[in-house]
Amino acid sequence: MKLLLLLLFTGFNFLLFAQKEEGQQWCKALSDRSFFGRGYVKGGDSLAAAYIAGEFKRLGVQPLGKSYFQSFDFRVNTFPTDIQLIINGKELELGKEYIPNEESGAFIGDWKFRIITVSELMHPEKLVTTRDSLMKKTYSGIVINACGLKGDTLDMANALSAFFIQHGNILKIVDKKESFSVAGAQYPYAFFVVQKEALPENITSIKSIIKPVLKQHKTQNVIGFIPAAKKNAPYLFFTAHYDHLGGIGNQVFFPGASDNASGVAMLLSMADYYKKNPSDYNMVFIAFAGEEAGLLGSKYYVEHPVIPLSKIKFLINLDLMGNGEDGITVVNGSVFKKEFELLQSINNEKNYLPVIKSRGKAANSDHYFFTEKGVPSFFIYTMGKNLNYHDVFDVYEDLSFAKFNEIVWLLIDFVEKIE
C-alpha cells in the first residue's frame, strides 16, 4: 500500500513538473525573436499561428472542420522599416529611449519646431498662433513637455497632441514609461514619445526618419477541439490571444512573453491534459489573433461562431499567466458569483494560490464579446513582481511561473465541479 501511494505521489509530482517545464518551453519559443513579436510585420503572427496549430496536431488535438484556422482581416498601422530619431546630432535608442506613437505617420528630414511651455498648456487660446504657424508650414512640428503633468494639465497636453498632430509632427517628452500598442489608423504626421532622461537640457535640432505603412492585414484564429466521450455534451472553451505588438524594422521586436505567450502556454497545457484525460465536456481551445488591435479575433469569432454560442457552458480566457506568486485576478468574478465562489472554495480546500481576487466586467481581453452575447466567461490573469507590459522588456527570462502548475490544477478542478 505504501509503495502504491509513493508511486501515485511520484507520478503526480512528475506530471506537475512536466506541465510547468513544457509550459515554459512553449512560452520561451513564442517570445523568441524568430516570431518577431507575433505581430503584423515579417509575418510574425502567421508564423505563431502555424506553430500553435502544429502543437495542437502534435498533442492530438483535432481541428474543428478541415482546418485549425479561422481567417479574417483588419486595417493596421505598421512599421516595416527602420526608424531614426536624432536629437542634437545624437541618435536615440528605439524601444528604450523612445517609441513612435502607434498611430504615427511619416516624416523624413529635419524639423522646424517650437517648444510648448506649461503656461501655454494652461491657456490654450495662446496656442492659436502655433496652430496657424503649423498650418502655414512655418514650423513642421512641436515639442510638448508632459513631465510631471497630472490631472487637467495632463489631459490638456494629451488633447493638444491629438489636435496638433493633424497639422504637424509631435515630440512628446515624458518622465514615465509609456507603452506601445497597435492602431488601425494613421496620423498625417510623425508622433514620437521620448523619455526625458534621454534628452539634452536644451533641444536645438530634431531629425527623423519614419515611414509607417497602413495596410489591410490578413490573419487567423487557431482553433482546436477535443470531443467528449458522450454525444450531445455541452462545450467548454479555453481561450488565449497569441498576437502581440510585433516589431519595428529590423531594430526592435516586442517579445510579449507575459502578454501573452504565457497564456498560450497555459492554453496548450490544458489541451495536453484533456487529450490525455477526456472530459465530460466537448473542449474547445482557441488562440485568438488581433487582440492587441482591439479584441478583433474574439469579436470575429462571436460574429462567425464555429460552435453556436448557446452551446457554450463556460469560457475561461487566459492572459498574462507567467507569474502568480501574488495569486490571480478573475474578471467577471462579481458577475458570475456562483462560479467564482466555486473557484474560491476549491482554492480554500487545496491551497493552490495565496489569493483569488474578483473584478467586475471589463472590456480588457477576449472574454468580453462572449460575455456581451450571454456566454458565462472568466478572464483570469496572474499577479506578481513582473510588471513589464507592452514594451521591449517583456521577456521570458523575467517570468517566474511561480504558480503555473497550481493554476492548471485549479482550472482542472473547476471544470470537473462546475454545474
C-alpha positions in Angstrom: 0.0 0.0 0.0 2.8 2.4 0.9 4.5 1.6 -2.4 1.3 2.3 -4.3 0.9 5.7 -2.6 4.5 6.5 -3.2 4.2 5.7 -6.9 1.0 7.8 -7.2 2.6 10.7 -5.4 5.7 10.5 -7.6 3.6 10.3 -10.7 1.6 13.3 -9.6 4.7 15.4 -9.0 6.2 14.3 -12.3 3.1 15.5 -14.1 3.2 18.8 -12.3 6.9 19.2 -13.3 6.2 18.2 -16.9 3.3 20.7 -17.1 5.4 23.6 -15.9 8.5 22.6 -17.9 6.6 22.2 -21.2 4.7 25.4 -20.5 7.9 27.3 -20.0 9.3 25.9 -23.3 6.1 27.0 -25.2 6.4 30.5 -23.7 10.1 30.7 -24.5 9.5 29.6 -28.1 6.7 32.0 -28.8 8.6 35.0 -27.3 11.7 34.3 -29.4 12.9 36.8 -32.0 12.1 34.3 -34.7 8.4 35.1 -34.3 9.2 38.9 -34.3 6.7 39.8 -31.7 3.8 37.8 -33.2 2.6 41.0 -34.9 1.9 42.4 -38.3 5.4 42.7 -39.9 7.6 39.9 -41.1 4.6 37.6 -40.9 5.1 37.1 -37.2 1.5 36.4 -36.3 1.2 33.8 -39.1 4.4 32.1 -38.0 3.0 31.9 -34.5 -0.4 30.6 -35.7 1.3 27.8 -37.7 3.4 26.9 -34.6 0.3 26.7 -32.4 -1.6 24.6 -35.0 1.5 22.3 -35.2 1.5 21.9 -31.4 -2.3 21.1 -31.4 -1.6 18.4 -34.0 1.3 17.0 -32.1 -0.7 16.8 -28.9 -3.6 15.0 -30.7 -6.0 18.0 -30.6 -8.1 17.9 -33.8 -9.3 20.9 -35.8 -13.0 21.9 -35.9 -13.6 21.2 -39.6 -11.0 20.9 -42.2 -8.5 23.4 -40.8 -7.3 24.8 -37.5 -7.6 28.3 -38.9 -10.4 30.8 -38.9 -9.2 33.7 -41.2 -10.2 37.3 -41.1 -8.6 40.7 -41.9 -8.3 44.2 -40.5 -6.5 47.5 -41.0 -3.3 48.1 -39.0 -0.6 50.7 -38.9 2.8 49.0 -39.2 6.4 50.0 -39.1 8.2 47.7 -41.5 11.4 49.8 -42.0 13.9 51.1 -39.5 13.2 54.3 -37.6 15.6 57.1 -36.6 15.2 59.9 -34.2 18.2 62.2 -33.9 18.3 65.0 -31.2 21.1 67.5 -31.3 23.1 65.2 -33.6 22.7 62.1 -31.3 20.6 59.1 -32.4 18.3 57.9 -29.6 17.8 54.2 -28.9 14.4 52.9 -30.2 12.4 50.9 -27.6 14.3 52.1 -24.6 14.7 55.9 -25.0 11.7 56.5 -27.3 8.9 54.9 -29.2 6.7 56.0 -32.0 3.0 56.5 -31.2 1.2 53.5 -32.7 -0.8 55.9 -35.0 2.3 57.8 -36.1 2.5 59.0 -39.7 5.6 59.6 -41.8 8.2 62.3 -41.8 11.7 62.2 -43.2 14.1 65.1 -42.6 14.9 68.0 -40.2 12.2 69.6 -38.1 11.5 73.3 -37.7 9.9 73.1 -34.3 8.6 75.1 -31.4 8.6 74.0 -27.7 5.2 74.4 -25.9 5.5 75.6 -22.3 3.5 74.5 -19.4 2.0 78.0 -19.0 0.7 77.8 -22.6 -1.0 74.5 -21.8 -3.0 76.3 -19.2 -4.0 79.0 -21.7 -4.8 77.1 -24.9 -6.1 80.3 -26.6 -2.4 81.4 -26.8 -1.7 78.4 -29.0 -3.7 79.6 -31.9 -0.6 81.3 -33.3 1.3 78.0 -33.1 -1.6 76.2 -34.9 -1.5 78.8 -37.6 2.3 78.5 -38.0 2.0 74.8 -38.4 -0.8 75.2 -41.0 1.4 77.7 -42.9 4.4 75.4 -42.6 6.4 77.9 -40.6 7.0 75.0 -38.3 7.0 71.3 -39.2 6.5 70.2 -35.6 6.2 71.0 -31.9 7.7 69.6 -28.7 5.3 69.1 -25.7 7.0 68.5 -22.3 4.5 66.3 -20.4 6.8 65.6 -17.5 5.3 66.0 -14.1 1.9 66.8 -15.5 -1.2 65.3 -13.9 -4.9 65.8 -13.8 -6.4 68.5 -16.0 -3.0 69.7 -17.2 -2.0 66.2 -18.4 -5.4 65.9 -20.1 -4.8 69.2 -21.8 -1.4 68.1 -23.0 -2.9 64.9 -24.5 -5.7 66.8 -26.1 -3.3 69.2 -27.7 -1.2 66.4 -29.0 -4.2 64.9 -30.7 -5.1 68.3 -32.1 -1.6 69.4 -33.3 -0.8 66.1 -34.9 -3.3 67.0 -37.6 -1.1 69.9 -38.6 2.5 68.8 -37.9 4.9 66.5 -36.1 4.8 65.9 -32.4 7.6 65.1 -30.0 6.2 64.4 -26.5 8.6 64.3 -23.6 7.6 62.0 -20.7 9.2 61.0 -17.3 7.3 57.8 -17.0 7.4 54.7 -19.3 4.7 54.8 -22.0 3.7 51.5 -23.6 3.4 50.7 -27.3 0.2 49.5 -28.8 -1.5 48.7 -32.1 -3.6 51.0 -34.1 -5.9 50.7 -37.1 -5.4 54.3 -38.3 -2.5 56.6 -39.1 -1.9 60.3 -38.3 -0.9 62.6 -41.1 2.4 63.4 -39.3 5.1 61.8 -37.2 4.5 61.3 -33.4 7.3 60.3 -31.0 7.2 59.7 -27.3 10.6 60.3 -25.7 12.0 59.6 -22.2 13.2 62.8 -20.5 16.4 61.2 -19.3 17.4 60.5 -23.0 17.4 64.2 -23.9 19.8 67.1 -23.5 18.8 70.0 -21.4 18.2 72.2 -24.5 16.9 70.7 -27.7 18.4 72.6 -30.7 17.8 70.2 -33.5 15.5 67.3 -34.4 15.7 64.9 -37.3 13.5 61.9 -38.0 13.2 59.0 -40.5 9.9 57.2 -40.1 7.9 55.5 -42.9 4.9 53.6 -41.4 2.5 51.6 -43.7 -1.2 51.5 -43.0 -2.4 48.2 -44.6 -5.1 45.6 -44.7 -3.7 42.6 -42.8 -4.9 39.0 -43.1 -4.6 36.8 -40.0 -6.3 33.9 -38.3 -7.6 32.5 -35.1 -6.3 28.9 -34.3 -9.0 26.5 -33.1 -8.5 23.0 -31.6 -11.1 20.5 -30.4 -11.2 17.5 -28.1 -14.6 15.8 -28.2 -16.4 14.4 -25.1 -16.8 10.7 -24.7 -20.6 11.1 -24.9 -22.7 12.7 -27.7 -24.6 15.9 -27.2 -22.3 17.1 -24.4 -22.1 20.8 -23.8 -19.0 22.8 -24.7 -16.4 24.4 -22.5 -13.9 26.9 -24.1 -10.4 27.8 -23.1 -9.0 30.9 -24.9 -5.9 33.0 -25.1 -4.7 35.5 -27.6 -1.4 34.7 -29.3 -0.7 38.0 -31.1 1.4 40.8 -29.7 2.9 44.1 -30.9 5.2 42.8 -33.5 8.3 44.8 -34.3 9.8 47.9 -35.9 12.0 47.4 -38.9 15.0 45.2 -38.1 15.8 47.1 -35.0 13.3 46.2 -32.3 10.7 43.5 -31.6 8.4 43.2 -28.6 8.7 39.7 -27.2 5.4 39.6 -25.4 6.4 36.8 -23.0 3.9 37.7 -20.3 1.4 39.2 -22.8 0.5 36.6 -24.0 3.0 33.8 -24.8 2.4 32.7 -21.2 -1.4 32.5 -21.7 -0.9 30.4 -24.9 1.4 28.1 -22.9 -1.3 27.5 -20.3 -3.9 27.0 -23.1 -1.7 24.3 -24.6 -1.1 22.8 -21.2 -4.9 22.5 -20.7 -5.2 20.9 -24.2 -2.5 18.4 -23.4 -4.2 17.4 -20.1 -7.6 17.0 -21.6 -6.3 15.0 -24.5 -4.9 12.5 -22.0 -7.8 12.8 -19.6 -11.1 13.3 -21.6 -13.7 15.5 -20.0 -17.5 15.2 -19.9 -17.5 18.4 -22.0 -16.6 19.0 -25.6 -13.4 21.0 -25.1 -12.5 23.8 -27.5 -9.2 25.7 -27.4 -8.9 29.0 -29.3 -5.8 31.0 -29.7 -7.1 34.4 -30.9 -5.4 36.8 -33.3 -6.0 40.6 -33.3 -6.4 41.1 -29.5 -3.9 43.9 -29.4 -5.7 45.6 -32.3 -9.0 45.8 -30.3 -10.1 42.2 -29.4 -10.7 41.7 -33.1 -10.2 37.9 -33.2 -12.7 37.2 -30.5 -15.1 39.7 -31.9 -14.8 37.9 -35.3 -15.5 34.5 -33.7 -18.5 35.8 -31.8 -19.9 37.2 -35.1 -19.0 34.0 -37.0 -19.2 31.2 -34.4 -17.9 27.7 -35.4 -19.8 26.3 -32.4 -23.0 28.2 -31.6 -22.6 30.5 -28.6 -25.7 29.0 -27.0 -23.9 25.6 -26.6 -21.0 27.1 -24.6 -21.4 26.1 -20.9 -18.5 28.3 -19.8 -15.4 30.1 -21.2 -12.1 30.7 -19.4 -9.8 33.3 -21.0 -6.1 33.2 -20.1 -4.0 36.3 -20.4 -0.8 37.3 -18.5 -0.2 33.9 -16.9 3.5 33.9 -16.3 3.6 34.9 -12.7 1.2 34.1 -9.8 3.3 34.4 -6.7 0.7 37.0 -5.5 -2.3 35.0 -6.8 -4.7 35.7 -9.6 -7.5 38.1 -10.5 -10.7 37.0 -12.1 -12.5 39.5 -14.3 -16.3 38.8 -14.2 -15.9 37.3 -10.8 -18.5 39.6 -9.4 -20.8 38.9 -12.4 -20.8 35.1 -12.2 -20.8 34.9 -8.4 -21.7 31.2 -8.2 -18.8 30.1 -10.4 -16.4 32.5 -8.6 -17.5 31.1 -5.2 -16.7 27.6 -6.6 -13.3 28.7 -7.7 -12.7 30.2 -4.2 -13.9 27.1 -2.4 -11.6 24.8 -4.4 -8.7 27.1 -3.6 -9.6 27.3 0.1 -9.6 23.5 0.2 -6.4 22.8 -1.9 -4.4 26.0 -1.1 -3.3 26.4 -4.7 -2.9 30.2 -4.6 -2.3 32.8 -1.9 -5.3 34.8 -3.1 -8.0 34.9 -5.8 -9.3 38.4 -6.3 -12.6 39.3 -8.0 -13.3 42.1 -10.5 -16.3 43.2 -12.4 -17.0 43.5 -16.1 -14.1 44.9 -18.2 -13.5 45.1 -22.0 -9.9 44.2 -21.5 -9.4 40.8 -23.1 -11.0 38.2 -25.3 -13.7 37.1 -22.9 -15.6 40.4 -23.4 -17.6 39.9 -26.6 -18.6 36.4 -25.5 -19.9 37.8 -22.2 -21.8 40.6 -24.1 -23.6 37.8 -26.1 -24.6 35.9 -23.0 -21.8 33.4 -22.7 -20.7 32.9 -19.0 -17.0 33.8 -19.0 -14.0 34.5 -16.8 -10.8 36.3 -17.7 -8.0 35.2 -15.4 -4.6 36.9 -15.1 -1.8 36.4 -12.6 -0.4 38.9 -10.1 3.3 39.1 -9.3 6.5 41.0 -9.3 7.0 41.3 -13.1 5.2 44.4 -14.3 6.7 44.7 -17.8 3.9 45.3 -20.2 3.8 46.4 -23.9 7.5 47.2 -24.1 10.7 45.5 -25.1 11.4 44.4 -21.5 8.5 41.8 -21.5 10.9 38.9 -21.9 10.7 35.2 -21.0 13.6 35.4 -18.5 11.7 37.7 -16.2 8.7 35.5 -15.7 8.6 33.4 -12.5 6.0 30.8 -13.5 5.6 30.6 -9.7 2.1 29.2 -9.7 1.8 27.8 -13.2 1.1 24.2 -12.1 -1.2 25.2 -9.3 -3.4 27.3 -11.7 -3.6 24.4 -14.1 -4.9 22.1 -11.4 -7.2 24.8 -10.0 -8.8 25.0 -13.5 -9.0 21.3 -13.9 -10.8 21.0 -10.5 -13.1 23.9 -11.6 -14.1 22.2 -14.8 -14.8 19.0 -13.0 -17.1 20.6 -10.5 -18.9 23.3 -12.5 -22.6 22.7 -12.9 
